[in-house]
Each structure stands twice: as structure tokens, then as C-alpha cells.
Amino acid sequence: MLERKLGNRATLLREVEHDARALARERSCKGFAAAVRAGIALQRGARADALTGLDAAVREFDAAHMKSYAAAARDRAARLRDDASSASEIMTAADVLRAEGVVSPERMIAMLLPGFGV
């Protein structure tokens, strides 16, 4: 259905990759570039690459003091890992957002890092 409205999926993913490269060239956008690349990897079924990308996004967002985005990336990575430690990471991400005054952490995370379908 999406392809009928927007175009060929493979073409769209290549365009997004191009955009991610442009973001990566901007010093303040490296976290966004990593998150976009993680989303592309997930769309292609490369879960391990998506996790690597989300971990890179966390590091970049932390370095840029972007706590909400870092928490969102941690949450998405934890949900993708879906292992024993994931629940505490998800709770920690939600707590970080609540401390920032966010009433609904999951909705905020979905807004900050959409498209992960977790």
C-alpha cells in the first residue's frame, strides 16, 4: 500500500540513505544520521545492524547532551534486543523522559524516533 502512494520501496530507502549521509556531514546531526541508518537497516531486515546503529545514535545523542533522543534510542534498542536486561533499560528511558516532564514516554519516543515498529 505504501509503495502505491510513495513509490518503489528500494528507491525510497536509497533516497533516505542519501539523506543520512548528508546528516552525518553535519556535526550536530550525527545522532540523527545514526538513527536514520538504524531505521533503514531494520526496514531491510538487518536487526543486528539496526541495533548497532541505535547504539551509535545513543552515543552521539549523549555526546550532544540530547537526553530525550538518547533515551528514545536506548528504548528502541532495548525493545529490539528483547532480552533479560531490556525491561530495565526501557524503564530507565521512560524515567529519563518523565524527569523531563513528559507525561507519556512511549508516545514521545514514537515521535522522536518513528518507524521502528516495536
C-alpha positions in Angstrom: 0.0 0.0 0.0 2.8 2.4 0.9 4.6 1.8 -2.4 1.5 2.7 -4.4 1.4 6.1 -2.7 5.1 7.0 -2.4 7.0 5.0 -4.9 9.3 2.0 -5.0 10.5 0.9 -1.6 14.1 0.2 -2.7 14.2 3.7 -4.3 12.8 5.3 -1.2 15.4 3.6 1.0 18.2 4.7 -1.2 16.9 8.3 -1.0 16.8 8.0 2.8 20.4 6.7 2.8 21.4 9.7 0.8 19.7 12.0 3.4 21.5 10.1 6.2 24.9 10.7 4.6 24.0 14.5 4.4 23.0 14.4 8.1 26.3 12.7 9.0 28.3 15.5 7.5 26.7 18.0 9.9 28.4 17.8 13.3 25.3 18.4 15.3 23.3 15.8 13.3 25.4 12.6 13.7 22.9 11.1 16.2 20.1 11.6 13.7 22.1 10.1 10.9 22.8 7.0 13.0 19.2 6.7 14.0 18.1 7.0 10.3 20.6 4.4 9.3 19.3 2.1 12.1 15.8 2.5 10.7 16.9 1.7 7.2 18.7 -1.4 8.5 15.5 -2.5 10.3 13.4 -1.9 7.2 15.8 -4.2 5.3 15.6 -6.9 7.9 19.1 -6.4 9.3 18.2 -6.4 13.0 21.9 -6.6 14.2 22.8 -3.6 12.0 19.8 -1.7 13.4 21.0 -2.4 16.9 24.5 -1.2 16.1 23.0 2.0 14.6 20.8 2.7 17.6 23.8 2.2 19.9 25.7 4.7 17.8 22.8 7.1 18.0 22.8 6.8 21.8 26.5 7.7 21.9 26.0 10.6 19.6 22.9 12.0 21.3 24.7 11.6 24.7 27.7 13.5 23.4 25.4 16.3 22.2 23.6 16.4 25.6 20.3 15.4 23.9 18.9 13.4 26.7 15.5 12.8 25.3 16.7 11.5 22.0 19.3 9.3 23.7 16.6 7.9 26.0 14.4 7.2 22.9 17.3 5.4 21.1 18.0 3.4 24.3 14.4 2.4 24.5 14.2 1.3 20.8 17.5 -0.7 21.1 16.2 -2.4 24.3 13.0 -3.3 22.6 14.8 -4.7 19.6 17.2 -6.7 21.9 14.2 -8.1 23.8 16.4 -9.9 26.3 16.6 -10.1 30.1 18.1 -6.7 30.6 15.8 -4.9 28.2 13.0 -4.3 30.7 15.2 -2.2 33.0 16.6 -0.3 30.0 13.1 0.5 28.8 12.1 1.7 32.3 15.2 3.8 32.6 14.4 5.5 29.3 10.9 6.2 30.4 12.2 7.6 33.7 14.5 10.0 31.9 11.7 11.3 29.9 9.3 11.6 32.9 12.1 13.6 34.7 12.0 16.0 31.7 8.2 16.4 32.2 7.0 14.0 29.6 3.6 12.6 30.6 3.6 9.7 28.0 7.1 8.5 27.4 6.1 5.9 24.8 4.3 8.5 22.7 7.2 10.8 22.9 9.6 8.1 21.9 7.4 7.2 18.9 7.6 10.9 17.9 11.3 11.3 18.4 12.3 8.0 16.6 9.4 6.9 14.5 9.4 3.9 12.2 10.9 1.2 14.4 7.6 -0.6 14.8 8.4 -2.1 18.2 
